[in-house]
Amino acid sequence: MEKINESQTLCKSCGLCCSGHLFAWVRLNANELDKVENLGLNVIRNDPRQRGFLQPCPVWQGGVCTVYESPDYPSSCRKYKCIVLRKLLDEEIDFSNAISQIEETLSLIKEIENLLPVSSAISFRERIIENKEKLEKSDKQNYSDKEKEFLQKTKELLDLYENRFGVDDFIDYEK
């Protein structure tokens, strides 16, 4: 497979940068606000330091970004390349290894989703932060088995986020 096709296949198999798993929001340049809003995204304008749109991205539809080919596709989205993708493009890993890393991450996310309590938060990222902070702030000396499993798997996921996707600040990070 040609590197461009491999990279597109990898990204479409993953989508973590669009689904709200890696990022809570995406920064936009001032000149992109109207264009991106016209694409159907809910744009945040009131703070110049946090202009952007919230994740999960409403134009990401499980393997397809409906605005990927648009000239108004956000520059932050166009620029972001996770570590797995960069290693694939630099031929440090092959396609099979890259897909395997994505599948392992997606599998861990599903395991964690099954451990999360019901929440009004929309994104996985918000739900996991909310639950993690709640558990860590509690005065519990002994966590339940489910809580221990959640905290262990969350630690594993945060390590993967940093080492595979370049996301080292889970609380406030942008593309």
C-alpha positions as CSV (number, residue, x, y, z in Angstrom):
1,M,0.0,0.0,0.0
2,E,1.2,3.5,-0.8
3,K,2.1,5.6,2.3
4,I,-0.7,8.1,1.6
5,N,-3.3,5.4,1.3
6,E,-2.0,3.7,4.4
7,S,-2.1,6.9,6.4
8,Q,-5.6,7.7,5.3
9,T,-6.7,4.1,6.1
10,L,-5.1,4.3,9.5
11,C,-6.7,7.7,10.3
12,K,-10.1,6.4,9.2
13,S,-9.7,3.3,11.3
14,C,-8.9,5.4,14.3
15,G,-10.7,8.7,14.5
16,L,-9.7,9.3,18.1
17,C,-8.7,12.9,17.3
18,C,-12.3,13.6,16.1
19,S,-14.4,11.5,18.4
20,G,-13.7,13.3,21.7
21,H,-11.4,10.6,23.0
22,L,-8.1,12.6,22.7
23,F,-9.3,16.2,22.7
24,A,-12.1,18.1,24.4
25,W,-11.9,20.9,21.8
26,V,-10.1,22.1,18.7
27,R,-8.5,25.5,18.3
28,L,-9.5,27.6,15.3
29,N,-7.8,30.7,13.8
30,A,-9.9,33.8,13.8
31,N,-10.4,33.6,10.0
32,E,-11.8,30.1,10.3
33,L,-14.6,30.8,12.7
34,D,-17.3,31.6,10.2
35,K,-16.2,29.0,7.6
36,V,-16.2,26.2,10.2
37,E,-19.5,27.4,11.7
38,N,-21.0,27.2,8.1
39,L,-19.8,23.5,8.0
40,G,-22.2,22.8,10.9
41,L,-19.8,22.9,13.9
42,N,-20.7,24.7,17.1
43,V,-18.0,27.4,17.3
44,I,-16.8,28.9,20.5
45,R,-15.9,32.6,20.0
46,N,-16.0,34.4,23.3
47,D,-12.4,33.8,24.5
48,P,-9.7,34.5,21.9
49,R,-7.4,32.0,23.8
50,Q,-10.0,29.2,23.4
51,R,-11.6,29.9,20.0
52,G,-12.6,26.6,18.5
53,F,-15.2,23.9,18.6
54,L,-16.0,21.1,21.0
55,Q,-15.4,17.4,20.5
56,P,-16.8,15.0,19.6
57,C,-16.8,16.6,16.1
58,P,-20.3,16.4,14.6
59,V,-19.0,15.9,11.1
60,W,-17.0,12.8,12.0
61,Q,-19.1,9.8,11.2
62,G,-17.2,6.7,12.2
63,G,-14.5,6.4,9.6
64,V,-15.6,9.4,7.5
65,C,-15.0,13.1,8.0
66,T,-17.7,14.7,5.9
67,V,-15.6,17.9,5.5
68,Y,-12.2,16.4,5.0
69,E,-12.0,17.4,1.4
70,S,-13.5,20.8,2.0
71,P,-11.3,23.9,1.5
72,D,-12.8,25.0,4.9
73,Y,-11.4,21.9,6.7
74,P,-9.9,23.4,9.9
75,S,-6.2,23.9,9.8
76,S,-5.7,22.3,13.3
77,C,-7.3,19.1,12.0
78,R,-5.2,19.2,8.9
79,K,-2.0,19.7,10.8
80,Y,-2.5,17.1,13.6
81,K,-0.5,13.9,13.1
82,C,-0.4,11.5,16.0
83,I,2.9,9.7,16.9
84,V,1.6,6.4,15.4
85,L,0.9,8.2,12.1
86,R,4.2,10.0,12.0
87,K,6.0,6.7,12.7
88,L,4.1,5.1,9.8
89,L,4.9,8.0,7.5
90,D,8.6,7.9,8.5
91,E,8.6,4.1,8.0
92,E,9.6,3.5,11.6
93,I,6.7,1.1,11.9
94,D,4.7,-0.8,9.2
95,F,1.0,-0.5,8.6
96,S,0.2,-3.8,10.4
97,N,1.9,-2.5,13.6
98,A,0.3,0.9,13.3
99,I,-3.2,-0.7,13.0
100,S,-2.5,-3.0,15.9
101,Q,-1.6,0.0,18.1
102,I,-4.8,1.7,17.2
103,E,-6.9,-1.4,17.7
104,E,-5.3,-1.9,21.1
105,T,-6.1,1.6,22.1
106,L,-9.7,1.4,20.9
107,S,-10.2,-1.9,22.8
108,L,-8.9,-0.3,26.0
109,I,-11.3,2.6,25.5
110,K,-14.2,0.2,25.2
111,E,-13.2,-1.5,28.4
112,I,-13.1,1.8,30.2
113,E,-16.4,2.9,28.8
114,N,-18.0,-0.2,30.3
115,L,-16.6,0.9,33.7
116,L,-17.8,4.5,33.6
117,P,-20.9,5.5,35.5
118,V,-23.7,7.3,33.8
119,S,-22.9,11.0,33.3
120,S,-24.4,14.0,31.6
121,A,-21.1,14.7,30.0
122,I,-21.1,14.0,26.3
123,S,-17.5,13.2,25.5
124,F,-15.6,10.2,26.7
125,R,-12.8,12.5,27.7
126,E,-15.1,14.6,30.0
127,R,-16.6,11.4,31.5
128,I,-13.3,9.8,32.2
129,I,-11.9,13.0,33.8
130,E,-15.0,13.5,35.9
131,N,-14.9,9.9,37.2
132,K,-11.1,9.9,37.7
133,E,-11.2,13.2,39.7
134,K,-14.1,12.0,41.7
135,L,-12.4,8.8,42.8
136,E,-9.1,10.5,43.5
137,K,-10.7,13.2,45.6
138,S,-12.7,10.8,47.7
139,D,-11.3,9.9,51.1
140,K,-11.6,6.2,50.3
141,Q,-8.9,4.0,51.6
142,N,-10.2,1.0,49.7
143,Y,-11.5,1.2,46.2
144,S,-14.0,-1.4,44.9
145,D,-12.6,-3.9,42.4
146,K,-14.4,-2.0,39.6
147,E,-12.9,1.3,40.8
148,K,-9.4,-0.2,41.0
149,E,-9.8,-1.6,37.5
150,F,-11.1,1.8,36.2
151,L,-8.1,3.7,37.7
152,Q,-5.6,1.1,36.4
153,K,-7.0,1.0,32.9
154,T,-7.2,4.8,32.8
155,K,-3.5,5.0,33.8
156,E,-2.7,2.6,30.9
157,L,-4.8,4.7,28.5
158,L,-3.2,8.0,29.6
159,D,0.2,6.4,28.9
160,L,-0.9,5.3,25.5
161,Y,-2.3,8.8,24.8
162,E,1.1,10.3,25.6
163,N,3.3,7.7,23.9
164,R,1.1,7.0,20.8
165,F,-0.8,10.2,20.2
166,G,1.4,13.0,21.8
167,V,-1.3,14.0,24.2
168,D,0.4,14.6,27.5
169,D,-2.1,16.9,29.2
170,F,-5.4,15.1,29.6
171,I,-7.2,18.0,31.2
172,D,-6.6,20.8,28.7
173,Y,-5.0,20.0,25.3
174,E,-5.7,21.1,21.8
175,K,-5.0,19.7,18.4
